[in-house]
Amino acid sequence: MSKGLLIVVSAPSGCGKGTVLAEVLKRDNFYYSVSATTRPPRPEDVDGVTYHFLTREKFEELIASGGVLEYAEYCGNYYGTPKKAVEDKLSEGKDVILEIEVQGAMKIKELCPEAVFIFILPPSLETLRERLEKRGTETAEVINKRVAEAKGEIEKSYNYDYVIVNDDLSEAVSDFIKAVDAEKLTAKRNISLIDSILGK
Ligand code: 5GP
């Protein structure tokens, strides 16, 4: 039985998930799981910190050896959660955050039904479009594709336990902490406490 809480977080691209999580990580003592990926590093990436960057061959070896808890192919690249680090941290009692897309999240739901699932929403699809346009890095065609993809991903949020709207950053961060704190107070996570009070 793991002692820490496994927290799965998903959001469409452009929802500010990275910013919310960076603030959450400053506030609380979570362990952020560093994923493995075959996508090429971006300028802001640091190998071993933002991702473990692997070749397709190495990634496939990792899958074959059972080294990933889950993996998915997203936009032509593999992304996966290294199993050992997550298991070790959970057994040390740390709360572990997996920042993963929806297919991987649904795999974790099957494998670890005790995990808690949090989805970060944009205030609206229009706001999401505006945010993507402001970045100025993509063409109108790509932005339309991103918004359509986001809609598909948001459809999956019905399967999550908590939804957080990232409109005001500090509210989103405090909602995230509230969701985790509320989750820890649920009866199903406190069976042994109840048992001990009952002398069972
Ligand atoms: P990006 O390439 O923008 O860093 O990430 C693309 C998507 O892959 C994001 O939705 C991110 O949450 C997701 N992702 C990152 N790591 C993993 C992982 O280990 N497993 C899965 N399934 N998705 C991941």
py3Dmol code that shows the C-alpha trace and the ligand (Angstrom):
import py3Dmol

protein = """\
ATOM      1  CA  MET A   1       0.000   0.000   0.000  1.00  0.00           C
ATOM      2  CA  SER A   2       1.399   3.405  -0.905  1.00  0.00           C
ATOM      3  CA  LYS A   3       1.448   6.026   1.825  1.00  0.00           C
ATOM      4  CA  GLY A   4       1.649   9.182  -0.270  1.00  0.00           C
ATOM      5  CA  LEU A   5      -1.116  10.503  -2.491  1.00  0.00           C
ATOM      6  CA  LEU A   6      -0.749  10.026  -6.240  1.00  0.00           C
ATOM      7  CA  ILE A   7      -2.046  13.182  -7.929  1.00  0.00           C
ATOM      8  CA  VAL A   8      -2.676  13.122 -11.665  1.00  0.00           C
ATOM      9  CA  VAL A   9      -2.975  16.515 -13.362  1.00  0.00           C
ATOM     10  CA  SER A  10      -4.056  17.142 -16.940  1.00  0.00           C
ATOM     11  CA  ALA A  11      -4.965  20.222 -18.943  1.00  0.00           C
ATOM     12  CA  PRO A  12      -5.094  21.206 -22.581  1.00  0.00           C
ATOM     13  CA  SER A  13      -2.129  23.148 -23.912  1.00  0.00           C
ATOM     14  CA  GLY A  14      -2.518  26.892 -23.222  1.00  0.00           C
ATOM     15  CA  CYS A  15      -4.318  26.474 -19.875  1.00  0.00           C
ATOM     16  CA  GLY A  16      -1.311  27.549 -17.835  1.00  0.00           C
ATOM     17  CA  LYS A  17      -0.915  24.140 -16.194  1.00  0.00           C
ATOM     18  CA  GLY A  18       2.864  24.578 -15.951  1.00  0.00           C
ATOM     19  CA  THR A  19       2.502  27.946 -14.191  1.00  0.00           C
ATOM     20  CA  VAL A  20      -0.092  26.613 -11.743  1.00  0.00           C
ATOM     21  CA  LEU A  21       2.067  23.594 -10.915  1.00  0.00           C
ATOM     22  CA  ALA A  22       5.241  25.676 -10.525  1.00  0.00           C
ATOM     23  CA  GLU A  23       3.426  27.745  -7.856  1.00  0.00           C
ATOM     24  CA  VAL A  24       1.960  24.649  -6.209  1.00  0.00           C
ATOM     25  CA  LEU A  25       5.442  23.110  -5.997  1.00  0.00           C
ATOM     26  CA  LYS A  26       6.778  26.251  -4.281  1.00  0.00           C
ATOM     27  CA  ARG A  27       4.044  26.046  -1.664  1.00  0.00           C
ATOM     28  CA  ASP A  28       3.936  22.411  -0.739  1.00  0.00           C
ATOM     29  CA  ASN A  29       6.208  19.455  -0.346  1.00  0.00           C
ATOM     30  CA  PHE A  30       5.168  17.490  -3.431  1.00  0.00           C
ATOM     31  CA  TYR A  31       7.387  15.288  -5.550  1.00  0.00           C
ATOM     32  CA  TYR A  32       7.041  16.192  -9.225  1.00  0.00           C
ATOM     33  CA  SER A  33       7.512  13.133 -11.411  1.00  0.00           C
ATOM     34  CA  VAL A  34       9.917  13.866 -14.282  1.00  0.00           C
ATOM     35  CA  SER A  35       8.614  12.072 -17.362  1.00  0.00           C
ATOM     36  CA  ALA A  36      10.591  10.442 -20.126  1.00  0.00           C
ATOM     37  CA  THR A  37       9.945  11.613 -23.667  1.00  0.00           C
ATOM     38  CA  THR A  38      11.194  11.250 -27.215  1.00  0.00           C
ATOM     39  CA  ARG A  39      10.230  14.788 -28.198  1.00  0.00           C
ATOM     40  CA  PRO A  40      13.174  17.070 -28.935  1.00  0.00           C
ATOM     41  CA  PRO A  41      14.078  19.434 -26.085  1.00  0.00           C
ATOM     42  CA  ARG A  42      12.861  23.046 -26.338  1.00  0.00           C
ATOM     43  CA  PRO A  43      15.158  25.931 -25.367  1.00  0.00           C
ATOM     44  CA  GLU A  44      13.679  26.102 -21.858  1.00  0.00           C
ATOM     45  CA  ASP A  45      14.060  22.342 -21.252  1.00  0.00           C
ATOM     46  CA  VAL A  46      16.711  20.890 -18.974  1.00  0.00           C
ATOM     47  CA  ASP A  47      17.441  17.173 -19.328  1.00  0.00           C
ATOM     48  CA  GLY A  48      16.601  15.343 -16.112  1.00  0.00           C
ATOM     49  CA  VAL A  49      14.647  18.342 -14.751  1.00  0.00           C
ATOM     50  CA  THR A  50      11.804  19.046 -17.171  1.00  0.00           C
ATOM     51  CA  TYR A  51      12.025  15.647 -18.892  1.00  0.00           C
ATOM     52  CA  HIS A  52      14.374  12.732 -19.385  1.00  0.00           C
ATOM     53  CA  PHE A  53      15.031  13.010 -23.127  1.00  0.00           C
ATOM     54  CA  LEU A  54      15.382   9.600 -24.743  1.00  0.00           C
ATOM     55  CA  THR A  55      15.704   8.204 -28.250  1.00  0.00           C
ATOM     56  CA  ARG A  56      12.791   6.082 -29.506  1.00  0.00           C
ATOM     57  CA  GLU A  57      14.937   2.982 -29.095  1.00  0.00           C
ATOM     58  CA  LYS A  58      15.753   3.761 -25.468  1.00  0.00           C
ATOM     59  CA  PHE A  59      12.125   4.599 -24.778  1.00  0.00           C
ATOM     60  CA  GLU A  60      10.977   1.306 -26.289  1.00  0.00           C
ATOM     61  CA  GLU A  61      13.548  -0.524 -24.157  1.00  0.00           C
ATOM     62  CA  LEU A  62      12.148   1.221 -21.096  1.00  0.00           C
ATOM     63  CA  ILE A  63       8.623   0.085 -22.025  1.00  0.00           C
ATOM     64  CA  ALA A  64       9.812  -3.490 -22.686  1.00  0.00           C
ATOM     65  CA  SER A  65      11.571  -3.683 -19.320  1.00  0.00           C
ATOM     66  CA  GLY A  66       8.435  -2.543 -17.476  1.00  0.00           C
ATOM     67  CA  GLY A  67      10.125   0.709 -16.463  1.00  0.00           C
ATOM     68  CA  VAL A  68       7.132   2.947 -17.129  1.00  0.00           C
ATOM     69  CA  LEU A  69       3.935   3.155 -15.122  1.00  0.00           C
ATOM     70  CA  GLU A  70       2.099   4.415 -18.184  1.00  0.00           C
ATOM     71  CA  TYR A  71       2.997   5.907 -21.529  1.00  0.00           C
ATOM     72  CA  ALA A  72       1.196   7.498 -24.439  1.00  0.00           C
ATOM     73  CA  GLU A  73       1.981   8.703 -27.923  1.00  0.00           C
ATOM     74  CA  TYR A  74       1.100  12.368 -28.199  1.00  0.00           C
ATOM     75  CA  CYS A  75       1.746  14.468 -31.322  1.00  0.00           C
ATOM     76  CA  GLY A  76       4.044  11.768 -32.696  1.00  0.00           C
ATOM     77  CA  ASN A  77       6.234  11.418 -29.595  1.00  0.00           C
ATOM     78  CA  TYR A  78       6.317   9.035 -26.677  1.00  0.00           C
ATOM     79  CA  TYR A  79       5.752  10.345 -23.164  1.00  0.00           C
ATOM     80  CA  GLY A  80       5.902   8.103 -20.110  1.00  0.00           C
ATOM     81  CA  THR A  81       6.079   8.055 -16.338  1.00  0.00           C
ATOM     82  CA  PRO A  82       9.161   6.340 -14.894  1.00  0.00           C
ATOM     83  CA  LYS A  83       7.809   3.738 -12.486  1.00  0.00           C
ATOM     84  CA  LYS A  84      10.525   3.350  -9.862  1.00  0.00           C
ATOM     85  CA  ALA A  85      10.841   6.980  -8.773  1.00  0.00           C
ATOM     86  CA  VAL A  86       7.064   7.261  -8.364  1.00  0.00           C
ATOM     87  CA  GLU A  87       6.783   4.047  -6.350  1.00  0.00           C
ATOM     88  CA  ASP A  88       9.769   4.979  -4.150  1.00  0.00           C
ATOM     89  CA  LYS A  89       8.447   8.455  -3.362  1.00  0.00           C
ATOM     90  CA  LEU A  90       4.936   7.184  -2.612  1.00  0.00           C
ATOM     91  CA  SER A  91       6.308   4.580  -0.229  1.00  0.00           C
ATOM     92  CA  GLU A  92       8.358   7.294   1.489  1.00  0.00           C
ATOM     93  CA  GLY A  93       5.014   9.007   2.132  1.00  0.00           C
ATOM     94  CA  LYS A  94       5.489  11.818  -0.389  1.00  0.00           C
ATOM     95  CA  ASP A  95       2.596  13.122  -2.445  1.00  0.00           C
ATOM     96  CA  VAL A  96       3.515  12.652  -6.084  1.00  0.00           C
ATOM     97  CA  ILE A  97       2.322  14.805  -8.986  1.00  0.00           C
ATOM     98  CA  LEU A  98       2.055  13.333 -12.484  1.00  0.00           C
ATOM     99  CA  GLU A  99       1.547  15.996 -15.136  1.00  0.00           C
ATOM    100  CA  ILE A 100       0.270  13.867 -17.996  1.00  0.00           C
ATOM    101  CA  GLU A 101      -2.188  13.988 -20.868  1.00  0.00           C
ATOM    102  CA  VAL A 102      -5.633  12.404 -20.788  1.00  0.00           C
ATOM    103  CA  GLN A 103      -4.865   8.976 -22.321  1.00  0.00           C
ATOM    104  CA  GLY A 104      -2.094   8.369 -19.783  1.00  0.00           C
ATOM    105  CA  ALA A 105      -4.340   9.639 -16.992  1.00  0.00           C
ATOM    106  CA  MET A 106      -7.033   7.110 -17.908  1.00  0.00           C
ATOM    107  CA  LYS A 107      -4.428   4.325 -17.832  1.00  0.00           C
ATOM    108  CA  ILE A 108      -3.399   5.419 -14.339  1.00  0.00           C
ATOM    109  CA  LYS A 109      -7.071   5.339 -13.357  1.00  0.00           C
ATOM    110  CA  GLU A 110      -7.216   1.649 -14.269  1.00  0.00           C
ATOM    111  CA  LEU A 111      -3.868   0.822 -12.661  1.00  0.00           C
ATOM    112  CA  CYS A 112      -4.132   2.987  -9.541  1.00  0.00           C
ATOM    113  CA  PRO A 113      -7.798   3.709  -8.808  1.00  0.00           C
ATOM    114  CA  GLU A 114      -6.717   5.261  -5.498  1.00  0.00           C
ATOM    115  CA  ALA A 115      -5.030   8.158  -7.324  1.00  0.00           C
ATOM    116  CA  VAL A 116      -6.723  11.563  -7.378  1.00  0.00           C
ATOM    117  CA  PHE A 117      -7.420  13.187 -10.732  1.00  0.00           C
ATOM    118  CA  ILE A 118      -7.350  16.950 -11.226  1.00  0.00           C
ATOM    119  CA  PHE A 119      -8.147  18.717 -14.489  1.00  0.00           C
ATOM    120  CA  ILE A 120      -7.211  22.346 -15.142  1.00  0.00           C
ATOM    121  CA  LEU A 121      -9.744  24.135 -17.325  1.00  0.00           C
ATOM    122  CA  PRO A 122      -9.506  27.415 -19.223  1.00  0.00           C
ATOM    123  CA  PRO A 123     -12.257  29.928 -18.291  1.00  0.00           C
ATOM    124  CA  SER A 124     -13.675  29.381 -21.801  1.00  0.00           C
ATOM    125  CA  LEU A 125     -12.604  28.157 -25.230  1.00  0.00           C
ATOM    126  CA  GLU A 126     -12.465  31.807 -26.359  1.00  0.00           C
ATOM    127  CA  THR A 127      -9.987  32.664 -23.597  1.00  0.00           C
ATOM    128  CA  LEU A 128      -7.912  29.646 -24.543  1.00  0.00           C
ATOM    129  CA  ARG A 129      -7.849  30.813 -28.165  1.00  0.00           C
ATOM    130  CA  GLU A 130      -6.826  34.328 -27.067  1.00  0.00           C
ATOM    131  CA  ARG A 131      -4.004  32.935 -24.909  1.00  0.00           C
ATOM    132  CA  LEU A 132      -2.694  30.822 -27.777  1.00  0.00           C
ATOM    133  CA  GLU A 133      -2.899  33.823 -30.123  1.00  0.00           C
ATOM    134  CA  LYS A 134      -1.013  36.013 -27.634  1.00  0.00           C
ATOM    135  CA  ARG A 135       1.895  33.577 -27.564  1.00  0.00           C
ATOM    136  CA  GLY A 136       2.274  34.460 -31.231  1.00  0.00           C
ATOM    137  CA  THR A 137       4.207  31.286 -31.953  1.00  0.00           C
ATOM    138  CA  GLU A 138       1.621  29.432 -34.032  1.00  0.00           C
ATOM    139  CA  THR A 139      -0.282  29.987 -37.258  1.00  0.00           C
ATOM    140  CA  ALA A 140      -4.085  30.432 -37.293  1.00  0.00           C
ATOM    141  CA  GLU A 141      -4.418  26.892 -38.648  1.00  0.00           C
ATOM    142  CA  VAL A 142      -2.373  25.430 -35.791  1.00  0.00           C
ATOM    143  CA  ILE A 143      -4.353  27.485 -33.267  1.00  0.00           C
ATOM    144  CA  ASN A 144      -7.639  26.141 -34.666  1.00  0.00           C
ATOM    145  CA  LYS A 145      -6.244  22.610 -34.343  1.00  0.00           C
ATOM    146  CA  ARG A 146      -5.104  23.257 -30.759  1.00  0.00           C
ATOM    147  CA  VAL A 147      -8.545  24.596 -29.787  1.00  0.00           C
ATOM    148  CA  ALA A 148     -10.261  21.578 -31.360  1.00  0.00           C
ATOM    149  CA  GLU A 149      -7.859  19.254 -29.511  1.00  0.00           C
ATOM    150  CA  ALA A 150      -8.471  21.135 -26.279  1.00  0.00           C
ATOM    151  CA  LYS A 151     -12.214  20.612 -26.701  1.00  0.00           C
ATOM    152  CA  GLY A 152     -11.673  16.869 -27.056  1.00  0.00           C
ATOM    153  CA  GLU A 153      -9.465  16.832 -23.956  1.00  0.00           C
ATOM    154  CA  ILE A 154     -11.958  18.873 -21.928  1.00  0.00           C
ATOM    155  CA  GLU A 155     -14.603  16.250 -22.812  1.00  0.00           C
ATOM    156  CA  LYS A 156     -12.475  13.809 -20.787  1.00  0.00           C
ATOM    157  CA  SER A 157     -12.530  16.041 -17.703  1.00  0.00           C
ATOM    158  CA  TYR A 158     -15.889  14.508 -16.709  1.00  0.00           C
ATOM    159  CA  ASN A 159     -13.821  11.491 -15.620  1.00  0.00           C
ATOM    160  CA  TYR A 160     -11.630  13.505 -13.229  1.00  0.00           C
ATOM    161  CA  ASP A 161     -12.311  14.070  -9.524  1.00  0.00           C
ATOM    162  CA  TYR A 162     -11.685  17.824  -9.376  1.00  0.00           C
ATOM    163  CA  VAL A 163     -11.737  20.607 -11.948  1.00  0.00           C
ATOM    164  CA  ILE A 164      -9.915  23.885 -11.446  1.00  0.00           C
ATOM    165  CA  VAL A 165     -10.461  26.922 -13.636  1.00  0.00           C
ATOM    166  CA  ASN A 166      -7.248  28.810 -14.289  1.00  0.00           C
ATOM    167  CA  ASP A 167      -8.552  32.355 -14.579  1.00  0.00           C
ATOM    168  CA  ASP A 168      -6.817  33.996 -11.637  1.00  0.00           C
ATOM    169  CA  LEU A 169      -3.500  32.215 -10.981  1.00  0.00           C
ATOM    170  CA  SER A 170      -3.469  32.551  -7.191  1.00  0.00           C
ATOM    171  CA  GLU A 171      -7.057  31.269  -6.990  1.00  0.00           C
ATOM    172  CA  ALA A 172      -6.192  28.307  -9.191  1.00  0.00           C
ATOM    173  CA  VAL A 173      -3.197  27.500  -6.983  1.00  0.00           C
ATOM    174  CA  SER A 174      -5.216  27.736  -3.796  1.00  0.00           C
ATOM    175  CA  ASP A 175      -8.015  25.611  -5.345  1.00  0.00           C
ATOM    176  CA  PHE A 176      -5.436  22.975  -6.194  1.00  0.00           C
ATOM    177  CA  ILE A 177      -4.183  22.853  -2.598  1.00  0.00           C
ATOM    178  CA  LYS A 178      -7.798  22.783  -1.329  1.00  0.00           C
ATOM    179  CA  ALA A 179      -8.627  19.835  -3.601  1.00  0.00           C
ATOM    180  CA  VAL A 180      -5.617  17.874  -2.317  1.00  0.00           C
ATOM    181  CA  ASP A 181      -6.394  18.740   1.306  1.00  0.00           C
ATOM    182  CA  ALA A 182     -10.081  17.798   0.889  1.00  0.00           C
ATOM    183  CA  GLU A 183      -9.099  14.526  -0.725  1.00  0.00           C
ATOM    184  CA  LYS A 184      -6.927  13.635   2.265  1.00  0.00           C
ATOM    185  CA  LEU A 185      -9.931  14.074   4.570  1.00  0.00           C
ATOM    186  CA  THR A 186     -12.176  11.622   2.741  1.00  0.00           C
ATOM    187  CA  ALA A 187     -13.399   8.668   4.807  1.00  0.00           C
ATOM    188  CA  LYS A 188     -12.077   6.165   2.257  1.00  0.00           C
ATOM    189  CA  ARG A 189      -8.541   7.488   2.862  1.00  0.00           C
ATOM    190  CA  ASN A 190      -8.923   7.368   6.632  1.00  0.00           C
ATOM    191  CA  ILE A 191     -10.164   3.850   7.254  1.00  0.00           C
ATOM    192  CA  SER A 192      -7.306   3.005   9.624  1.00  0.00           C
ATOM    193  CA  LEU A 193      -7.924   6.203  11.601  1.00  0.00           C
ATOM    194  CA  ILE A 194     -11.604   5.313  11.988  1.00  0.00           C
ATOM    195  CA  ASP A 195     -10.675   1.727  12.871  1.00  0.00           C
ATOM    196  CA  SER A 196      -8.221   2.896  15.526  1.00  0.00           C
ATOM    197  CA  ILE A 197     -10.856   5.133  17.119  1.00  0.00           C
ATOM    198  CA  LEU A 198     -13.185   2.154  17.176  1.00  0.00           C
ATOM    199  CA  GLY A 199     -10.416  -0.026  18.638  1.00  0.00           C
ATOM    200  CA  LYS A 200     -10.586  -2.419  15.683  1.00  0.00           C
TER     201      LYS A 200
END
"""
ligand_1 = """\
24
5GP
P 4.896 18.958 -23.902
O 5.556 18.339 -25.102
O 4.135 20.208 -24.246
O 5.857 19.150 -22.771
O 3.816 17.913 -23.371
C 2.790 17.438 -24.192
C 1.771 16.666 -23.357
O 2.359 15.472 -22.845
C 1.268 17.442 -22.145
O -0.160 17.301 -22.099
C 1.899 16.732 -20.971
O 1.102 16.789 -19.796
C 1.953 15.314 -21.505
N 2.906 14.468 -20.793
C 4.074 14.828 -20.212
N 4.644 13.782 -19.609
C 3.823 12.717 -19.794
C 3.861 11.343 -19.375
O 4.767 10.873 -18.691
N 2.838 10.564 -19.775
C 1.795 11.030 -20.513
N 0.836 10.170 -20.825
N 1.722 12.312 -20.904
C 2.714 13.149 -20.551
"""
view = py3Dmol.view(width=600, height=400)
view.addModel(protein, "pdb")
view.setStyle({"model": 0}, {"cartoon": {"style": "trace"}})
view.addModel(ligand_1, "xyz")
view.setStyle({"model": 1}, {"stick": {}})
view.zoomTo()
view.show()
